[in-house]
Amino acid sequence: MSWVVLVLSGVLEAVWATALDKSQGFSRFWPSAIFVTALVASMAGLAFAMRELPLGTSYAVWVGIGATLTVIYAMATGAESVSLLKILFLAMIVGGVIGLKSLH
C-alpha cells in the first residue's frame, strides 16, 4: 500500500509543479488552488509512505516520478523542447526509480 501511495504522491508532485507555473506567481485563482490542494495531498502521501519505507528511497522515488512527469507534460504541451538526450536522461531517472523499488 505504501508504494501505491508513494507513486500517486509523485504524480501529484507533477500536478502541483505544473499548477505552480500556471498560477503565474499565485495571481490566478484556479491554478493556485490546484497547487495548494495537490501540494498538501502529495506531502501527506509522502509522509504516509515514509511510515513503512526508508526516507532516502521514498524521497528519491517521489522526486523522480514528479520530475519525470513534469518534464514529459512540458514536452507534450510544447512548453519544453524534445530531444533524444532528454528522453534518454528521463529514462535513466525512471530506471533509477525502478531500481530503488526492486532493492526494497
N, C-alpha and C positions, 0 to 999 in steps of 0.2 A: 504493500500500500504506500509506503514512504516513497518508493521510486516513481510511482504514478503521480503522486502529489508533486514531487520534485520536478518531473518533466512538465506538468501543467503549469507550475510556477515559473519555469523557464520560458514557456510560451507567453505567459503574462508579462514577463520582463520585456519581451519584444513588443508587446502591446503598449506598455507604459512608455517605453523609449520612443516609439513612433508617435504616440499621443503627445508626449512632451514636445517633440519637434513641431507637430501640427498646432500646438497651443499658442505658438508664436509668443513665447515669454509669458504665458498664462493670460494672454489678452483675449483668448477665445474660450467661451464657457465650456462647450461640449468636449472639445479635446482635453481641456484642463480637468473636467470631471472624470473623463475616462482615465486620464493619467493617475489621478488620486485613487480611484477605485482599483485599477489594475495594480498599482504600486502596493497598496495595502494587502490585497489578496496575494500578490506574488511574495511579499515578505512573510506573510502569515504561513503560506505554503512552505517556504524555505525553512522557517522556524520549526514547523511541524515535522518536516523530513529530517531535520537535524536531530530530532529526538532519538532516531534509530541509526542514522547514517553519520559518518565522520564529517567534521567541519570542512576539511580541505576538499574531500570528494564532493560533498554537497555543493559547496560554493563553486567549484570548478565546473561541475555539470550544469548548474543553474546559469552561470555566466556564459558558458559555451553554447547552450541552447539559445539563450536570449540574444547573444551577439550574432550567432549564425542566422537566426530567423530575421533579425533586424536588417542585416545586410541583404539577405535574399529578398525581403519585401522591398527594400530600397532599389535593388536592381530590377525587380519585376515591375515597379512603377516608374522606372526611368529616372529616379532621383539620384541614382548612383550608376556609374558605368559598369559594364560587364566585361570581364577579361578571363582568359583561361587560367592565369596565375591566381586571380582572386577566387575562382571556383576551386582550384587545387588547394589553396590555403584554407578555405572553408571546409573542404572535405577532410583536411588534416585535423581541424577542430572537432568535427563530428567523430572522426576516428579516435581522437583522444577521449572524448566523452564515452564512447562505446567501450574503450579500453578500461577506463575507470570503473564503469559499471561491471565489466566482467571480472575485475580484480576483487570486487567487494563480496 
